[in-house]
Amino acid sequence: MDVSNSLEEIKNDLVKLLNDELNLYKKIVELSREKTKIILENNVNKLKDIDYRINLEIEKIFPLEEVREKILSTIGEKQRLPPSQINLSFLSSLWGGSQFKKLQEAFSSLLEELKEVNQRNSLLIKQVQSVFSFISGSLYSIRELPFAYNDSGKIEIKQGGGYFEKEV
């Protein structure tokens, strides 16, 4: 983007960029919903894969954010404002259209949905960890039970250092 661009050209570049970012966030939400299903299936391999795919989408956002910051700086220079004051509300009032208002609502809604899905996934993962912890504790307890099967199929019960036999 050239600094000498008109505000209209800058606006078009920004709208395209914001729509690209919005589409990436939509993809992340979609993958996060898929992650919920994978967590419920308890499929660790698919979980690793979906996390990898989500991270790939997140990495695509960073370069767009850098470009967006440059565009906002240019708008700030042209409007004689610091970039920190350039937000979607300001842009909506600057260009008098509802385009930025719609983008603002879309981002807000999408990020809220992503937050909810991530919270649900986090809770599900914690529940799965609790179940595994309980199961592993139970298995450990079973291993430590005071009986064992001998070669003849009888249970040997350990008590006070001795064994008693009981038929199964």
C-alpha positions in Angstrom: 0.0 0.0 0.0 1.4 3.4 -1.0 1.1 6.2 1.5 0.0 8.6 -1.3 -3.2 6.5 -1.9 -6.5 8.3 -1.5 -8.7 7.7 1.5 -11.0 5.7 -0.8 -8.2 3.4 -1.9 -7.1 3.0 1.7 -10.7 2.2 2.6 -11.0 -0.5 0.0 -7.7 -2.0 1.0 -8.8 -2.0 4.6 -12.2 -3.6 3.9 -10.6 -6.4 1.9 -8.0 -7.0 4.7 -10.7 -7.0 7.4 -12.8 -9.5 5.4 -9.7 -11.7 5.0 -9.2 -11.6 8.7 -12.8 -12.3 9.4 -12.7 -15.3 7.1 -9.7 -16.7 9.0 -11.5 -16.3 12.3 -14.5 -18.1 10.8 -12.2 -20.9 9.8 -10.8 -21.0 13.4 -14.3 -21.1 14.9 -15.2 -24.0 12.5 -12.1 -25.9 13.4 -12.7 -25.2 17.1 -16.2 -26.7 16.8 -14.7 -29.7 15.1 -12.3 -29.9 18.0 -15.2 -30.2 20.4 -16.4 -33.3 18.5 -12.9 -34.8 18.5 -12.6 -34.2 22.3 -15.9 -36.0 22.8 -14.6 -38.9 20.6 -11.5 -39.0 22.8 -9.3 -39.3 19.7 -5.8 -38.0 20.7 -4.4 -38.3 17.2 -7.2 -36.2 15.7 -6.9 -33.7 18.6 -3.2 -33.2 17.8 -4.1 -32.7 14.1 -6.9 -30.2 14.7 -4.7 -28.2 17.1 -2.0 -28.1 14.4 -4.6 -26.9 11.8 -5.9 -24.2 14.2 -2.4 -23.0 14.8 -1.8 -22.7 11.0 -4.8 -20.5 10.7 -3.8 -18.4 13.6 -0.3 -17.9 12.1 -2.0 -16.5 9.0 -3.6 -13.7 11.0 -0.3 -12.2 12.2 0.9 -10.8 8.8 -2.6 -9.4 8.2 -2.5 -7.6 11.6 0.8 -6.0 10.6 -0.7 -4.7 7.3 -3.8 -3.5 9.2 -1.6 -1.6 11.6 0.2 0.1 8.7 -3.1 1.0 7.1 -4.4 2.5 10.4 -1.2 4.4 10.8 -1.7 5.9 7.3 -5.3 6.8 8.1 -4.1 8.3 11.4 -1.5 10.4 9.5 -4.1 11.6 7.0 -6.6 12.4 9.8 -3.9 13.8 12.1 -4.8 11.3 14.8 -2.7 8.6 16.6 -3.3 5.1 15.2 -4.7 4.1 18.7 -7.7 6.3 18.0 -8.5 4.6 14.7 -11.0 1.9 15.3 -14.0 0.5 13.4 -16.4 3.0 15.1 -14.2 5.9 13.9 -13.9 4.4 10.4 -17.7 4.0 10.2 -18.1 7.7 11.1 -15.3 8.7 8.8 -16.8 7.0 5.7 -20.4 7.4 6.8 -21.3 3.9 5.8 -22.5 0.9 7.6 -19.8 -1.3 6.1 -17.5 -0.9 9.1 -20.3 -1.2 11.5 -21.3 -4.5 10.0 -17.6 -5.7 10.2 -17.5 -4.6 13.8 -20.6 -6.6 14.6 -19.3 -9.6 12.7 -16.0 -9.5 14.5 -17.6 -9.1 17.9 -20.1 -11.9 17.3 -17.4 -14.3 15.9 -14.9 -13.6 18.7 -17.6 -14.1 21.3 -18.5 -17.5 19.7 -14.8 -18.5 19.6 -14.4 -17.6 23.2 -17.4 -19.8 24.1 -16.2 -22.7 22.0 -12.7 -22.5 23.5 -14.1 -22.4 27.1 -16.3 -25.4 26.3 -13.3 -27.3 24.9 -11.2 -26.4 27.8 -13.8 -27.6 30.2 -14.2 -30.9 28.3 -10.4 -31.4 28.3 -10.3 -30.9 32.1 -13.2 -33.4 32.5 -11.4 -35.9 30.4 -8.2 -35.4 32.4 -10.2 -35.9 35.6 -11.6 -39.2 34.3 -8.2 -40.4 33.3 -6.8 -39.4 36.7 -9.6 -41.4 38.4 -9.2 -44.4 36.1 -5.4 -44.4 36.6 -5.9 -44.1 40.3 -8.4 -47.0 40.3 -6.0 -49.1 38.2 -3.3 -48.4 40.7 -5.6 -49.4 43.5 -6.5 -52.7 41.7 -2.8 -53.5 41.3 -2.4 -53.1 45.0 -5.4 -55.3 46.0 -4.5 -57.8 48.7 -5.2 -60.8 46.4 -3.9 -62.6 43.3 -4.7 -65.6 41.2 -2.5 -68.6 41.5 -1.7 -71.2 38.8 -4.7 -73.4 39.8 -7.2 -70.6 39.4 -7.6 -69.9 43.1 -7.4 -66.5 44.7 -4.7 -66.1 47.2 -5.6 -63.5 49.7 -2.7 -61.7 51.4 -3.3 -60.9 55.0 -0.7 -60.0 57.6 2.1 -61.4 55.5 0.4 -64.8 54.9 -1.8 -66.2 52.1 -5.2 -67.8 52.4 -6.7 -69.7 49.5 -10.3 -69.3 48.3 -11.8 -71.1 45.3 -13.2 -69.0 42.5 
